[in-house]
Amino acid sequence: MALNFANNNSLSAITTKPSGLSGGALNLISTQTASGSSTISFTSGIDSTYDEYVFKFYNIHPSTDDKKFEFNMSVDTGSNYNVAKTTTWFQAYHAENDAGAALAYNTSVDLAQGTGFQTISGNVGIVSDSNVGGYLYLFNPSSTTFVKHFIASAVTNTSGTPSYVQNAYIAGYGNTTSAVDAIQFKMDTGNIDSGVIKLYGVS
Protein backbone atom coordinates (compact mmCIF):
# COMPACT_ATOMS: atom_id res chain seq x y z
CA MET A 1 0.00 0.00 0.00
CA ALA A 2 1.39 3.40 -1.00
CA LEU A 3 1.74 6.07 1.67
CA ASN A 4 1.05 9.75 1.03
CA PHE A 5 3.47 12.22 2.60
CA ALA A 6 3.21 16.00 2.79
CA ASN A 7 6.27 17.58 1.20
CA ASN A 8 6.31 20.42 3.72
CA ASN A 9 8.30 20.36 6.93
CA SER A 10 5.51 21.49 9.24
CA LEU A 11 1.71 21.53 9.40
CA SER A 12 1.68 25.32 9.31
CA ALA A 13 3.49 25.24 5.95
CA ILE A 14 1.07 22.81 4.27
CA THR A 15 -0.83 24.60 1.52
CA THR A 16 -2.51 21.63 -0.20
CA LYS A 17 -3.87 18.36 1.09
CA PRO A 18 -2.92 14.98 -0.38
CA SER A 19 -5.15 13.74 -3.19
CA GLY A 20 -7.89 11.39 -2.03
CA LEU A 21 -8.76 13.43 1.06
CA SER A 22 -12.11 15.17 0.95
CA GLY A 23 -14.93 16.45 3.12
CA GLY A 24 -15.29 18.69 6.13
CA ALA A 25 -15.73 22.01 4.34
CA LEU A 26 -18.23 24.49 5.77
CA ASN A 27 -20.19 26.19 3.02
CA LEU A 28 -22.01 29.32 4.16
CA ILE A 29 -25.64 29.25 2.99
CA SER A 30 -27.17 32.23 4.78
CA THR A 31 -26.75 34.69 7.65
CA GLN A 32 -29.50 36.31 9.72
CA THR A 33 -29.09 39.16 12.18
CA ALA A 34 -31.55 39.68 15.02
CA SER A 35 -32.79 43.14 15.98
CA GLY A 36 -35.65 42.96 18.45
CA SER A 37 -36.76 39.79 16.64
CA SER A 38 -39.46 37.50 18.04
CA THR A 39 -38.09 34.62 15.94
CA ILE A 40 -35.30 33.86 13.48
CA SER A 41 -36.43 31.34 10.85
CA PHE A 42 -34.44 29.52 8.18
CA THR A 43 -37.01 28.42 5.58
CA SER A 44 -34.69 27.85 2.63
CA GLY A 45 -31.32 26.22 2.07
CA ILE A 46 -32.07 23.06 4.08
CA ASP A 47 -32.49 20.34 1.46
CA SER A 48 -30.77 17.30 -0.02
CA THR A 49 -27.68 19.27 -1.11
CA TYR A 50 -25.82 18.29 2.07
CA ASP A 51 -26.10 15.43 4.54
CA GLU A 52 -25.14 17.66 7.44
CA TYR A 53 -26.05 21.25 8.32
CA VAL A 54 -24.58 23.49 11.01
CA PHE A 55 -26.11 26.56 12.63
CA LYS A 56 -23.67 28.77 14.52
CA PHE A 57 -24.98 31.50 16.77
CA TYR A 58 -23.03 34.49 18.01
CA ASN A 59 -23.75 36.99 20.80
CA ILE A 60 -27.44 36.11 21.15
CA HIS A 61 -28.76 38.71 23.59
CA PRO A 62 -32.34 38.67 24.98
CA SER A 63 -34.62 41.67 25.27
CA THR A 64 -35.69 40.60 28.77
CA ASP A 65 -33.71 39.10 31.64
CA ASP A 66 -33.19 35.46 32.53
CA LYS A 67 -34.40 33.83 29.28
CA LYS A 68 -33.47 30.65 27.43
CA PHE A 69 -32.57 30.27 23.74
CA GLU A 70 -34.43 27.47 21.91
CA PHE A 71 -35.27 25.94 18.53
CA ASN A 72 -37.79 23.78 16.68
CA MET A 73 -38.07 22.01 13.33
CA SER A 74 -40.59 22.10 10.49
CA VAL A 75 -41.56 19.64 7.76
CA ASP A 76 -43.75 22.12 5.86
CA THR A 77 -41.29 24.94 5.05
CA GLY A 78 -42.08 26.80 8.23
CA SER A 79 -45.87 26.75 8.30
CA ASN A 80 -45.62 24.82 11.58
CA TYR A 81 -42.72 24.23 13.98
CA ASN A 82 -43.95 21.20 15.90
CA VAL A 83 -41.83 18.12 15.16
CA ALA A 84 -41.95 15.55 17.99
CA LYS A 85 -38.54 15.28 19.67
CA THR A 86 -36.87 13.07 22.26
CA THR A 87 -33.79 14.70 23.78
CA THR A 88 -31.15 14.73 26.49
CA TRP A 89 -29.79 17.85 28.22
CA PHE A 90 -26.94 18.28 30.68
CA GLN A 91 -24.80 21.19 31.76
CA ALA A 92 -21.65 22.22 33.52
CA TYR A 93 -21.65 25.50 35.43
CA HIS A 94 -19.32 27.58 37.57
CA ALA A 95 -19.83 30.84 39.50
CA GLU A 96 -17.68 33.91 38.88
CA ASN A 97 -16.89 34.08 42.61
CA ASP A 98 -16.16 30.33 42.77
CA ALA A 99 -19.17 29.87 45.07
CA GLY A 100 -20.49 26.87 43.20
CA ALA A 101 -19.84 24.49 40.34
CA ALA A 102 -21.45 21.28 39.11
CA LEU A 103 -22.06 18.91 36.23
CA ALA A 104 -25.67 17.74 36.11
CA TYR A 105 -28.46 16.32 33.96
CA ASN A 106 -31.46 18.67 33.72
CA THR A 107 -34.82 16.91 33.40
CA SER A 108 -36.75 20.17 33.25
CA VAL A 109 -35.61 20.96 29.69
CA ASP A 110 -35.39 17.55 28.02
CA LEU A 111 -38.26 16.26 25.87
CA ALA A 112 -39.96 12.87 25.53
CA GLN A 113 -41.85 13.03 22.24
CA GLY A 114 -42.54 16.70 22.92
CA THR A 115 -43.54 18.93 20.01
CA GLY A 116 -42.58 22.18 21.75
CA PHE A 117 -39.37 24.13 21.31
CA GLN A 118 -36.17 22.52 22.56
CA THR A 119 -34.12 24.59 25.01
CA ILE A 120 -30.53 25.12 23.88
CA SER A 121 -29.07 27.47 26.49
CA GLY A 122 -29.19 28.21 30.16
CA ASN A 123 -30.85 31.41 31.41
CA VAL A 124 -29.00 34.34 29.86
CA GLY A 125 -28.83 37.73 31.55
CA ILE A 126 -29.94 41.05 30.12
CA VAL A 127 -26.84 43.03 31.19
CA SER A 128 -25.04 44.47 28.19
CA ASP A 129 -22.25 41.90 28.01
CA SER A 130 -24.40 38.77 28.54
CA ASN A 131 -25.05 36.55 25.55
CA VAL A 132 -25.34 33.01 24.18
CA GLY A 133 -22.88 31.44 21.75
CA GLY A 134 -22.89 27.95 20.31
CA TYR A 135 -23.95 25.59 17.56
CA LEU A 136 -26.60 23.17 16.34
CA TYR A 137 -25.76 20.25 14.04
CA LEU A 138 -28.59 18.67 12.04
CA PHE A 139 -27.91 15.35 10.29
CA ASN A 140 -29.49 14.21 7.00
CA PRO A 141 -32.63 16.35 7.33
CA SER A 142 -33.92 15.39 3.86
CA SER A 143 -34.12 11.67 4.61
CA THR A 144 -37.56 10.16 4.14
CA THR A 145 -36.45 6.91 5.83
CA PHE A 146 -34.81 7.88 9.11
CA VAL A 147 -35.50 10.11 12.12
CA LYS A 148 -33.52 13.38 12.26
CA HIS A 149 -30.63 13.40 14.74
CA PHE A 150 -29.16 16.62 16.10
CA ILE A 151 -26.59 17.74 18.64
CA ALA A 152 -26.13 21.22 20.10
CA SER A 153 -24.08 23.06 22.65
CA ALA A 154 -24.26 26.59 24.04
CA VAL A 155 -22.33 28.69 26.51
CA THR A 156 -24.14 31.37 28.53
CA ASN A 157 -23.30 33.86 31.23
CA THR A 158 -26.28 34.11 33.54
CA SER A 159 -28.14 36.95 35.16
CA GLY A 160 -27.93 37.67 38.88
CA THR A 161 -25.11 37.96 41.38
CA PRO A 162 -22.89 36.09 41.19
CA SER A 163 -23.07 35.41 37.48
CA TYR A 164 -22.45 31.84 36.35
CA VAL A 165 -21.03 30.42 33.16
CA GLN A 166 -23.23 27.57 31.91
CA ASN A 167 -22.17 25.15 29.18
CA ALA A 168 -25.15 23.10 27.96
CA TYR A 169 -24.99 19.93 25.85
CA ILE A 170 -28.09 18.76 24.01
CA ALA A 171 -28.73 15.79 21.74
CA GLY A 172 -31.80 14.10 20.36
CA TYR A 173 -33.86 13.32 17.33
CA GLY A 174 -36.88 14.66 15.54
CA ASN A 175 -39.20 11.68 15.34
CA THR A 176 -40.29 12.11 11.74
CA THR A 177 -39.50 10.41 8.45
CA SER A 178 -40.64 13.51 6.56
CA ALA A 179 -37.92 15.83 5.31
CA VAL A 180 -37.10 18.62 7.75
CA ASP A 181 -36.84 21.78 5.64
CA ALA A 182 -36.96 24.69 8.11
CA ILE A 183 -35.59 25.61 11.55
CA GLN A 184 -36.74 28.40 13.88
CA PHE A 185 -34.88 29.97 16.82
CA LYS A 186 -36.33 32.17 19.59
CA MET A 187 -36.13 33.00 23.28
CA ASP A 188 -38.54 31.11 25.54
CA THR A 189 -40.28 34.46 26.15
CA GLY A 190 -39.57 37.91 24.78
CA ASN A 191 -37.50 38.87 21.75
CA ILE A 192 -33.95 38.31 20.60
CA ASP A 193 -32.57 41.81 21.11
CA SER A 194 -29.45 41.20 18.98
CA GLY A 195 -27.20 38.45 17.62
CA VAL A 196 -26.20 36.60 14.48
CA ILE A 197 -27.03 33.08 13.28
CA LYS A 198 -25.23 31.52 10.33
CA LEU A 199 -26.29 28.39 8.41
CA TYR A 200 -23.65 26.18 6.80
CA GLY A 201 -23.78 23.02 4.73
CA VAL A 202 -20.99 20.49 5.38
CA SER A 203 -19.48 18.96 2.24
Accessible surface in RSA format (square Angstrom, percent):
REM  Atomic radii and reference values for relative SASA: ProtOr
REM  Chains: A
REM  Algorithm: Lee & Richards
REM  Probe-radius: 1.40
REM  Slices: 20
REM RES _ NUM      All-atoms   Total-Side   Main-Chain    Non-polar    All polar
REM                ABS   REL    ABS   REL    ABS   REL    ABS   REL    ABS   REL
RES MET A   1   215.80 111.8 131.87  87.3  83.92 199.8 106.81  90.8 108.98 144.4
RES ALA A   2    96.08  88.3  64.20  99.1  31.88  72.5  74.02 104.2  22.06  58.4
RES LEU A   3   119.71  66.7  96.06  68.7  23.65  59.5  97.21  68.3  22.49  60.5
RES ASN A   4   111.03  76.6  78.91  76.3  32.12  77.4  14.72  35.4  96.32  93.1
RES PHE A   5   156.60  78.3 133.14  82.5  23.46  61.0 135.88  82.4  20.72  59.3
RES ALA A   6    49.76  45.8  20.82  32.1  28.95  65.8  27.11  38.2  22.66  60.0
RES ASN A   7   151.10 104.2 116.03 112.1  35.07  84.4  36.66  88.2 114.44 110.6
RES ASN A   8    61.73  42.6  39.61  38.3  22.12  53.3   6.70  16.1  55.03  53.2
RES ASN A   9   159.66 110.1 121.36 117.3  38.30  92.2  36.91  88.8 122.75 118.6
RES SER A  10    54.90  46.4  44.20  59.0  10.70  24.7  45.77  97.5   9.13  12.8
RES LEU A  11   156.99  87.4 139.66  99.9  17.33  43.6 139.84  98.2  17.15  46.2
RES SER A  12   113.27  95.7  69.13  92.3  44.14 101.7  59.88 127.5  53.39  74.8
RES ALA A  13    47.06  43.3  34.03  52.5  13.03  29.6  43.35  61.0   3.71   9.8
RES ILE A  14    58.83  33.5  37.37  27.8  21.46  51.7  37.37  26.9  21.46  58.2
RES THR A  15   122.84  87.4  88.23  89.5  34.61  82.5  74.64 100.2  48.21  72.9
RES THR A  16   109.27  77.7  94.26  95.6  15.00  35.8  71.19  95.6  38.07  57.6
RES LYS A  17   123.06  60.0 103.02  63.2  20.04  47.7  76.24  68.6  46.82  49.9
RES PRO A  18    45.97  33.5  32.74  29.8  13.23  48.1  45.03  37.2   0.94   5.8
RES SER A  19   104.26  88.1  80.46 107.4  23.80  54.8  58.07 123.7  46.19  64.7
RES GLY A  20    82.49 101.7   0.00   N/A  82.49 101.7  43.38 119.0  39.11  87.6
RES LEU A  21   107.57  59.9  98.28  70.3   9.29  23.4  99.31  69.7   8.26  22.2
RES SER A  22   104.82  88.6  72.50  96.8  32.32  74.4  39.13  83.3  65.69  92.0
RES GLY A  23    52.01  64.1   0.00   N/A  52.01  64.1  23.24  63.8  28.77  64.4
RES GLY A  24    61.02  75.3   0.00   N/A  61.02  75.3  31.85  87.4  29.17  65.3
RES ALA A  25    51.72  47.6  42.31  65.3   9.42  21.4  51.35  72.3   0.38   1.0
RES LEU A  26    80.61  44.9  51.34  36.7  29.27  73.6  51.34  36.1  29.27  78.8
RES ASN A  27    47.48  32.7  42.67  41.2   4.80  11.6  16.60  39.9  30.88  29.8
RES LEU A  28    98.64  54.9  65.81  47.1  32.82  82.5  65.81  46.2  32.82  88.3
RES ILE A  29    59.52  33.9  29.09  21.7  30.43  73.3  32.61  23.5  26.91  73.0
RES SER A  30    39.59  33.5  31.98  42.7   7.61  17.5  37.85  80.6   1.74   2.4
RES THR A  31    59.30  42.2  31.41  31.8  27.90  66.5  28.69  38.5  30.61  46.3
RES GLN A  32    53.60  30.0  48.87  35.7   4.73  11.3  19.94  42.4  33.66  25.5
RES THR A  33    95.97  68.3  70.04  71.0  25.93  61.8  51.33  69.0  44.63  67.5
RES ALA A  34     5.24   4.8   1.54   2.4   3.70   8.4   1.54   2.2   3.70   9.8
RES SER A  35    96.18  81.3  74.46  99.4  21.73  50.1  35.22  75.0  60.96  85.4
RES GLY A  36    42.74  52.7   0.00   N/A  42.74  52.7  21.87  60.0  20.87  46.7
RES SER A  37    24.54  20.7  17.60  23.5   6.94  16.0  12.88  27.4  11.66  16.3
RES SER A  38    71.50  60.4  63.92  85.3   7.57  17.4  35.67  76.0  35.82  50.2
RES THR A  39    50.31  35.8  37.83  38.4  12.48  29.7  18.11  24.3  32.20  48.7
RES ILE A  40    10.60   6.0   9.32   6.9   1.28   3.1  10.60   7.6   0.00   0.0
RES SER A  41    33.25  28.1  20.67  27.6  12.59  29.0  16.32  34.8  16.94  23.7
RES PHE A  42     3.59   1.8   1.49   0.9   2.11   5.5   3.59   2.2   0.00   0.0
RES THR A  43    61.71  43.9  51.52  52.2  10.20  24.3  20.71  27.8  41.00  62.0
RES SER A  44    85.29  72.1  75.86 101.2   9.43  21.7  45.85  97.6  39.45  55.3
RES GLY A  45    26.24  32.4   0.00   N/A  26.24  32.4  14.25  39.1  11.99  26.9
RES ILE A  46     6.69   3.8   0.00   0.0   6.69  16.1   0.00   0.0   6.69  18.1
RES ASP A  47    64.25  45.0  60.98  60.7   3.27   7.7  33.27  78.3  30.98  30.9
RES SER A  48    92.32  78.0  69.77  93.1  22.55  52.0  35.51  75.6  56.81  79.6
RES THR A  49    95.41  67.9  62.49  63.3  32.92  78.5  49.16  66.0  46.26  69.9
RES TYR A  50    46.12  21.5  40.26  22.9   5.86  15.2  18.65  14.0  27.47  33.9
RES ASP A  51   105.47  73.9  99.67  99.2   5.80  13.7  29.41  69.2  76.06  75.9
RES GLU A  52    43.10  24.7  43.04  32.6   0.06   0.1   6.55  12.7  36.55  29.8
RES TYR A  53     0.07   0.0   0.07   0.0   0.00   0.0   0.00   0.0   0.07   0.1
RES VAL A  54     0.03   0.0   0.03   0.0   0.00   0.0   0.03   0.0   0.00   0.0
RES PHE A  55     0.00   0.0   0.00   0.0   0.00   0.0   0.00   0.0   0.00   0.0
RES LYS A  56    59.74  29.1  59.74  36.7   0.00   0.0  17.82  16.0  41.92  44.7
RES PHE A  57     2.90   1.4   0.00   0.0   2.90   7.5   0.00   0.0   2.90   8.3
RES TYR A  58    88.30  41.2  85.44  48.6   2.86   7.4  75.16  56.5  13.14  16.2
RES ASN A  59    94.25  65.0  91.50  88.4   2.75   6.6  23.87  57.5  70.38  68.0
RES ILE A  60     0.43   0.2   0.43   0.3   0.00   0.0   0.43   0.3   0.00   0.0
RES HIS A  61    24.03  13.1  24.03  16.7   0.00   0.0  22.77  23.5   1.26   1.5
RES PRO A  62     0.53   0.4   0.33   0.3   0.20   0.7   0.33   0.3   0.20   1.2
RES SER A  63    42.06  35.5  23.61  31.5  18.44  42.5  23.55  50.1  18.51  25.9
RES THR A  64    60.93  43.3  60.02  60.8   0.91   2.2  59.68  80.2   1.25   1.9
RES ASP A  65    61.62  43.2  52.85  52.6   8.77  20.7  22.19  52.2  39.43  39.3
RES ASP A  66    66.59  46.6  60.00  59.7   6.59  15.6  13.40  31.5  53.19  53.0
RES LYS A  67    51.10  24.9  51.10  31.4   0.00   0.0   6.67   6.0  44.43  47.3
RES LYS A  68    50.62  24.7  50.62  31.1   0.00   0.0  18.83  16.9  31.79  33.9
RES PHE A  69     0.00   0.0   0.00   0.0   0.00   0.0   0.00   0.0   0.00   0.0
RES GLU A  70    12.85   7.4  12.85   9.7   0.00   0.0   0.00   0.0  12.85  10.5
RES PHE A  71     0.51   0.3   0.51   0.3   0.00   0.0   0.51   0.3   0.00   0.0
RES ASN A  72     0.28   0.2   0.28   0.3   0.00   0.0   0.00   0.0   0.28   0.3
RES MET A  73     0.00   0.0   0.00   0.0   0.00   0.0   0.00   0.0   0.00   0.0
RES SER A  74     0.11   0.1   0.00   0.0   0.11   0.3   0.11   0.2   0.00   0.0
RES VAL A  75    57.70  38.0  37.84  34.3  19.86  47.8  37.84  32.9  19.86  53.9
RES ASP A  76    54.44  38.1  42.28  42.1  12.16  28.7  35.08  82.6  19.36  19.3
RES THR A  77    80.69  57.4  68.86  69.8  11.83  28.2  46.09  61.9  34.60  52.3
RES GLY A  78    20.60  25.4   0.00   N/A  20.60  25.4   2.69   7.4  17.92  40.1
RES SER A  79    90.39  76.4  52.84  70.5  37.54  86.5  29.81  63.5  60.58  84.9
RES ASN A  80    73.36  50.6  68.17  65.9   5.18  12.5   9.18  22.1  64.17  62.0
RES TYR A  81    33.56  15.7  16.51   9.4  17.04  44.3  15.74  11.8  17.81  22.0
RES ASN A  82    80.02  55.2  72.25  69.8   7.78  18.7  18.24  43.9  61.78  59.7
RES VAL A  83     8.91   5.9   3.30   3.0   5.61  13.5   8.91   7.7   0.00   0.0
RES ALA A  84    24.77  22.8  20.55  31.7   4.23   9.6  20.55  28.9   4.23  11.2
RES LYS A  85     0.00   0.0   0.00   0.0   0.00   0.0   0.00   0.0   0.00   0.0
RES THR A  86    42.52  30.2  41.31  41.9   1.21   2.9  38.52  51.7   4.00   6.0
RES THR A  87     7.24   5.1   0.00   0.0   7.24  17.3   1.31   1.8   5.93   9.0
RES THR A  88    68.94  49.0  68.94  69.9   0.00   0.0  57.76  77.6  11.18  16.9
RES TRP A  89     2.92   1.2   2.92   1.4   0.00   0.0   2.92   1.6   0.00   0.0
RES PHE A  90    82.13  41.1  82.13  50.9   0.00   0.0  82.13  49.8   0.00   0.0
RES GLN A  91    22.68  12.7  22.68  16.6   0.00   0.0   0.08   0.2  22.61  17.1
RES ALA A  92    37.54  34.5  36.18  55.8   1.36   3.1  36.35  51.2   1.20   3.2
RES TYR A  93    67.56  31.5  60.80  34.6   6.76  17.6  26.76  20.1  40.81  50.3
RES HIS A  94    80.33  43.9  78.67  54.7   1.66   4.2  51.41  53.0  28.92  33.7
RES ALA A  95     3.63   3.3   0.00   0.0   3.63   8.3   0.00   0.0   3.63   9.6
RES GLU A  96   141.40  81.2 101.51  76.8  39.88  95.0  46.04  89.1  95.36  77.9
RES ASN A  97    92.58  63.8  61.56  59.5  31.02  74.7  41.73 100.4  50.85  49.2
RES ASP A  98   107.60  75.4  87.51  87.1  20.09  47.5  26.55  62.5  81.05  80.8
RES ALA A  99    74.24  68.3  31.30  48.3  42.94  97.7  41.99  59.1  32.26  85.4
RES GLY A 100    23.00  28.4   0.00   N/A  23.00  28.4  22.99  63.1   0.01   0.0
RES ALA A 101    70.03  64.4  37.71  58.2  32.33  73.5  37.91  53.4  32.12  85.1
RES ALA A 102    40.69  37.4  23.48  36.2  17.21  39.1  37.19  52.4   3.50   9.3
RES LEU A 103   128.83  71.7  98.51  70.5  30.32  76.2  98.51  69.2  30.32  81.6
RES ALA A 104    44.59  41.0  36.83  56.8   7.76  17.6  44.58  62.8   0.01   0.0
RES TYR A 105   108.99  50.9  80.35  45.7  28.64  74.5  71.27  53.6  37.72  46.5
RES ASN A 106    37.01  25.5  33.19  32.1   3.82   9.2   7.86  18.9  29.15  28.2
RES THR A 107   105.28  74.9  89.71  90.9  15.57  37.1  57.64  77.4  47.64  72.0
RES SER A 108    95.29  80.5  56.53  75.4  38.76  89.3  55.23 117.6  40.06  56.1
RES VAL A 109    16.57  10.9   9.57   8.7   7.00  16.9  14.79  12.8   1.78   4.8
RES ASP A 110    40.90  28.6  28.90  28.8  12.00  28.4   1.66   3.9  39.23  39.1
RES LEU A 111    38.85  21.6  33.00  23.6   5.85  14.7  35.81  25.1   3.04   8.2
RES ALA A 112    91.26  83.9  64.92 100.2  26.34  59.9  65.20  91.8  26.06  69.0
RES GLN A 113    87.59  49.0  71.05  51.9  16.54  39.4  53.50 113.9  34.09  25.9
RES GLY A 114    19.35  23.9   0.00   N/A  19.35  23.9  19.35  53.1   0.00   0.0
RES THR A 115    71.64  51.0  65.43  66.3   6.21  14.8  32.73  44.0  38.90  58.8
RES GLY A 116    39.95  49.3   0.00   N/A  39.95  49.3  34.87  95.7   5.08  11.4
RES PHE A 117    46.68  23.4  28.61  17.7  18.07  47.0  28.61  17.3  18.07  51.7
RES GLN A 118     0.00   0.0   0.00   0.0   0.00   0.0   0.00   0.0   0.00   0.0
RES THR A 119    12.97   9.2  11.98  12.1   0.99   2.4   0.00   0.0  12.97  19.6
RES ILE A 120     0.05   0.0   0.05   0.0   0.00   0.0   0.05   0.0   0.00   0.0
RES SER A 121     0.06   0.0   0.00   0.0   0.06   0.1   0.06   0.1   0.00   0.0
RES GLY A 122     4.23   5.2   0.00   N/A   4.23   5.2   3.51   9.6   0.71   1.6
RES ASN A 123    37.77  26.0  37.10  35.8   0.67   1.6  10.05  24.2  27.72  26.8
RES VAL A 124     0.00   0.0   0.00   0.0   0.00   0.0   0.00   0.0   0.00   0.0
RES GLY A 125     0.00   0.0   0.00   N/A   0.00   0.0   0.00   0.0   0.00   0.0
RES ILE A 126    72.34  41.2  64.58  48.1   7.76  18.7  64.58  46.5   7.76  21.1
RES VAL A 127    89.14  58.7  81.94  74.2   7.20  17.3  89.14  77.5   0.00   0.0
RES SER A 128   114.35  96.6  79.57 106.2  34.78  80.1  52.54 111.9  61.81  86.6
RES ASP A 129   106.36  74.5  89.57  89.1  16.79  39.7  45.31 106.6  61.05  60.9
RES SER A 130     1.46   1.2   0.39   0.5   1.06   2.5   0.00   0.0   1.46   2.0
RES ASN A 131    39.98  27.6  37.85  36.6   2.13   5.1   3.58   8.6  36.39  35.2
RES VAL A 132     0.00   0.0   0.00   0.0   0.00   0.0   0.00   0.0   0.00   0.0
RES GLY A 133    16.11  19.9   0.00   N/A  16.11  19.9  15.18  41.7   0.93   2.1
RES GLY A 134    22.29  27.5   0.00   N/A  22.29  27.5  13.66  37.5   8.63  19.3
RES TYR A 135    77.84  36.3  77.84  44.3   0.00   0.0  47.23  35.5  30.61  37.7
RES LEU A 136     0.70   0.4   0.70   0.5   0.00   0.0   0.70   0.5   0.00   0.0
RES TYR A 137    57.99  27.1  57.99  33.0   0.00   0.0  20.92  15.7  37.07  45.7
RES LEU A 138     0.98   0.5   0.98   0.7   0.00   0.0   0.98   0.7   0.00   0.0
RES PHE A 139    66.81  33.4  65.00  40.3   1.81   4.7  65.00  39.4   1.81   5.2
RES ASN A 140    60.91  42.0  60.58  58.5   0.34   0.8  18.62  44.8  42.29  40.9
RES PRO A 141     0.15   0.1   0.15   0.1   0.00   0.0   0.15   0.1   0.00   0.0
RES SER A 142    29.31  24.8  17.14  22.9  12.17  28.0  13.98  29.8  15.32  21.5
RES SER A 143    14.37  12.1   4.27   5.7  10.10  23.3  11.48  24.4   2.89   4.0
RES THR A 144   103.59  73.7  81.37  82.5  22.22  52.9  49.92  67.0  53.67  81.1
RES THR A 145    93.51  66.5  74.90  75.9  18.61  44.3  47.09  63.2  46.42  70.2
RES PHE A 146   133.73  66.9 131.24  81.3   2.49   6.5 133.73  81.1   0.00   0.0
RES VAL A 147    47.58  31.3  40.30  36.5   7.28  17.5  40.30  35.0   7.28  19.7
RES LYS A 148     0.01   0.0   0.01   0.0   0.00   0.0   0.01   0.0   0.00   0.0
RES HIS A 149    98.86  54.0  98.26  68.3   0.59   1.5  66.87  68.9  31.99  37.2
RES PHE A 150     1.40   0.7   0.10   0.1   1.29   3.4   0.10   0.1   1.29   3.7
RES ILE A 151    76.90  43.8  76.90  57.3   0.00   0.0  76.90  55.4   0.00   0.0
RES ALA A 152     3.90   3.6   0.01   0.0   3.89   8.9   0.02   0.0   3.88  10.3
RES SER A 153     8.60   7.3   8.34  11.1   0.26   0.6   2.15   4.6   6.45   9.0
RES ALA A 154     1.79   1.6   0.00   0.0   1.79   4.1   1.40   2.0   0.39   1.0
RES VAL A 155    72.53  47.7  70.64  63.9   1.90   4.6  70.66  61.4   1.87   5.1
RES THR A 156     1.76   1.2   0.20   0.2   1.55   3.7   1.55   2.1   0.20   0.3
RES ASN A 157    43.40  29.9  41.94  40.5   1.46   3.5  20.76  50.0  22.64  21.9
RES THR A 158    14.92  10.6  12.56  12.7   2.36   5.6  11.46  15.4   3.46   5.2
RES SER A 159    25.44  21.5  13.24  17.7  12.20  28.1   6.04  12.9  19.41  27.2
RES GLY A 160    59.22  73.0   0.00   N/A  59.22  73.0  37.90 104.0  21.32  47.8
RES THR A 161   142.49 101.3 105.94 107.4  36.56  87.1  73.82  99.2  68.67 103.8
RES PRO A 162    40.35  29.4  33.39  30.4   6.96  25.3  36.54  30.2   3.81  23.7
RES SER A 163    17.58  14.9  15.54  20.7   2.04   4.7  13.99  29.8   3.59   5.0
RES TYR A 164    59.61  27.8  58.95  33.5   0.66   1.7  32.91  24.7  26.70  32.9
RES VAL A 165    69.02  45.4  67.18  60.8   1.83   4.4  67.25  58.4   1.77   4.8
RES GLN A 166    29.49  16.5  28.98  21.2   0.51   1.2   0.06   0.1  29.43  22.3
RES ASN A 167    41.89  28.9  41.54  40.1   0.35   0.8  13.32  32.1  28.57  27.6
RES ALA A 168     0.41   0.4   0.41   0.6   0.01   0.0   0.41   0.6   0.01   0.0
RES TYR A 169    85.75  40.0  84.60  48.1   1.15   3.0  53.90  40.5  31.86  39.3
RES ILE A 170     4.54   2.6   0.02   0.0   4.52  10.9   1.11   0.8   3.43   9.3
RES ALA A 171    36.55  33.6  35.89  55.4   0.66   1.5  36.11  50.8   0.44   1.2
RES GLY A 172    13.39  16.5   0.00   N/A  13.39  16.5  10.64  29.2   2.75   6.2
RES TYR A 173    68.51  32.0  68.51  39.0   0.00   0.0  36.10  27.1  32.42  40.0
RES GLY A 174     0.00   0.0   0.00   N/A   0.00   0.0   0.00   0.0   0.00   0.0
RES ASN A 175    68.16  47.0  49.33  47.7  18.83  45.3   0.25   0.6  67.90  65.6
RES THR A 176    24.98  17.8  17.93  18.2   7.06  16.8  16.23  21.8   8.76  13.2
RES THR A 177    74.02  52.6  67.74  68.7   6.27  15.0  34.03  45.7  39.99  60.5
RES SER A 178    54.59  46.1  48.37  64.5   6.23  14.3  16.36  34.8  38.23  53.6
RES ALA A 179    34.76  32.0  29.58  45.7   5.18  11.8  29.58  41.7   5.18  13.7
RES VAL A 180     0.12   0.1   0.00   0.0   0.12   0.3   0.00   0.0   0.12   0.3
RES ASP A 181    35.29  24.7  34.18  34.0   1.10   2.6  17.10  40.3  18.18  18.1
RES ALA A 182     0.00   0.0   0.00   0.0   0.00   0.0   0.00   0.0   0.00   0.0
RES ILE A 183     0.25   0.1   0.25   0.2   0.00   0.0   0.25   0.2   0.00   0.0
RES GLN A 184    25.16  14.1  25.16  18.4   0.00   0.0   0.00   0.0  25.16  19.1
RES PHE A 185     0.00   0.0   0.00   0.0   0.00   0.0   0.00   0.0   0.00   0.0
RES LYS A 186    44.72  21.8  44.72  27.4   0.00   0.0  26.13  23.5  18.59  19.8
RES MET A 187     2.21   1.1   0.03   0.0   2.18   5.2   0.03   0.0   2.18   2.9
RES ASP A 188    52.98  37.1  37.17  37.0  15.81  37.4  14.66  34.5  38.32  38.2
RES THR A 189    76.33  54.3  68.92  69.9   7.41  17.7  75.17 101.0   1.16   1.8
RES GLY A 190    41.83  51.6   0.00   N/A  41.83  51.6  22.25  61.1  19.58  43.9
RES ASN A 191    54.74  37.7  53.52  51.7   1.21   2.9   0.68   1.6  54.06  52.3
RES ILE A 192     0.13   0.1   0.13   0.1   0.00   0.0   0.13   0.1   0.00   0.0
RES ASP A 193    62.30  43.6  56.69  56.4   5.61  13.3   2.76   6.5  59.54  59.4
RES SER A 194    46.61  39.4  46.61  62.2   0.00   0.0  32.02  68.2  14.59  20.4
RES GLY A 195     8.26  10.2   0.00   N/A   8.26  10.2   4.34  11.9   3.92   8.8
RES VAL A 196    42.05  27.7  41.94  38.0   0.10   0.2  42.05  36.5   0.00   0.0
RES ILE A 197     2.07   1.2   2.07   1.5   0.00   0.0   2.07   1.5   0.00   0.0
RES LYS A 198    54.15  26.4  54.15  33.2   0.00   0.0  29.09  26.2  25.06  26.7
RES LEU A 199     0.00   0.0   0.00   0.0   0.00   0.0   0.00   0.0   0.00   0.0
RES TYR A 200    32.29  15.1  32.29  18.4   0.00   0.0  12.96   9.7  19.33  23.8
RES GLY A 201     0.00   0.0   0.00   N/A   0.00   0.0   0.00   0.0   0.00   0.0
RES VAL A 202    28.47  18.7  19.74  17.9   8.73  21.0  19.74  17.2   8.73  23.7
RES SER A 203    64.39  54.4  37.89  50.6  26.50  61.0  52.84 112.5  11.55  16.2
END  Absolute sums over single chains surface
CHAIN  1 A    10249.7       7876.2       2373.5       5742.2       4507.6
END  Absolute sums over all chains
TOTAL         10249.7       7876.2       2373.5       5742.2       4507.6
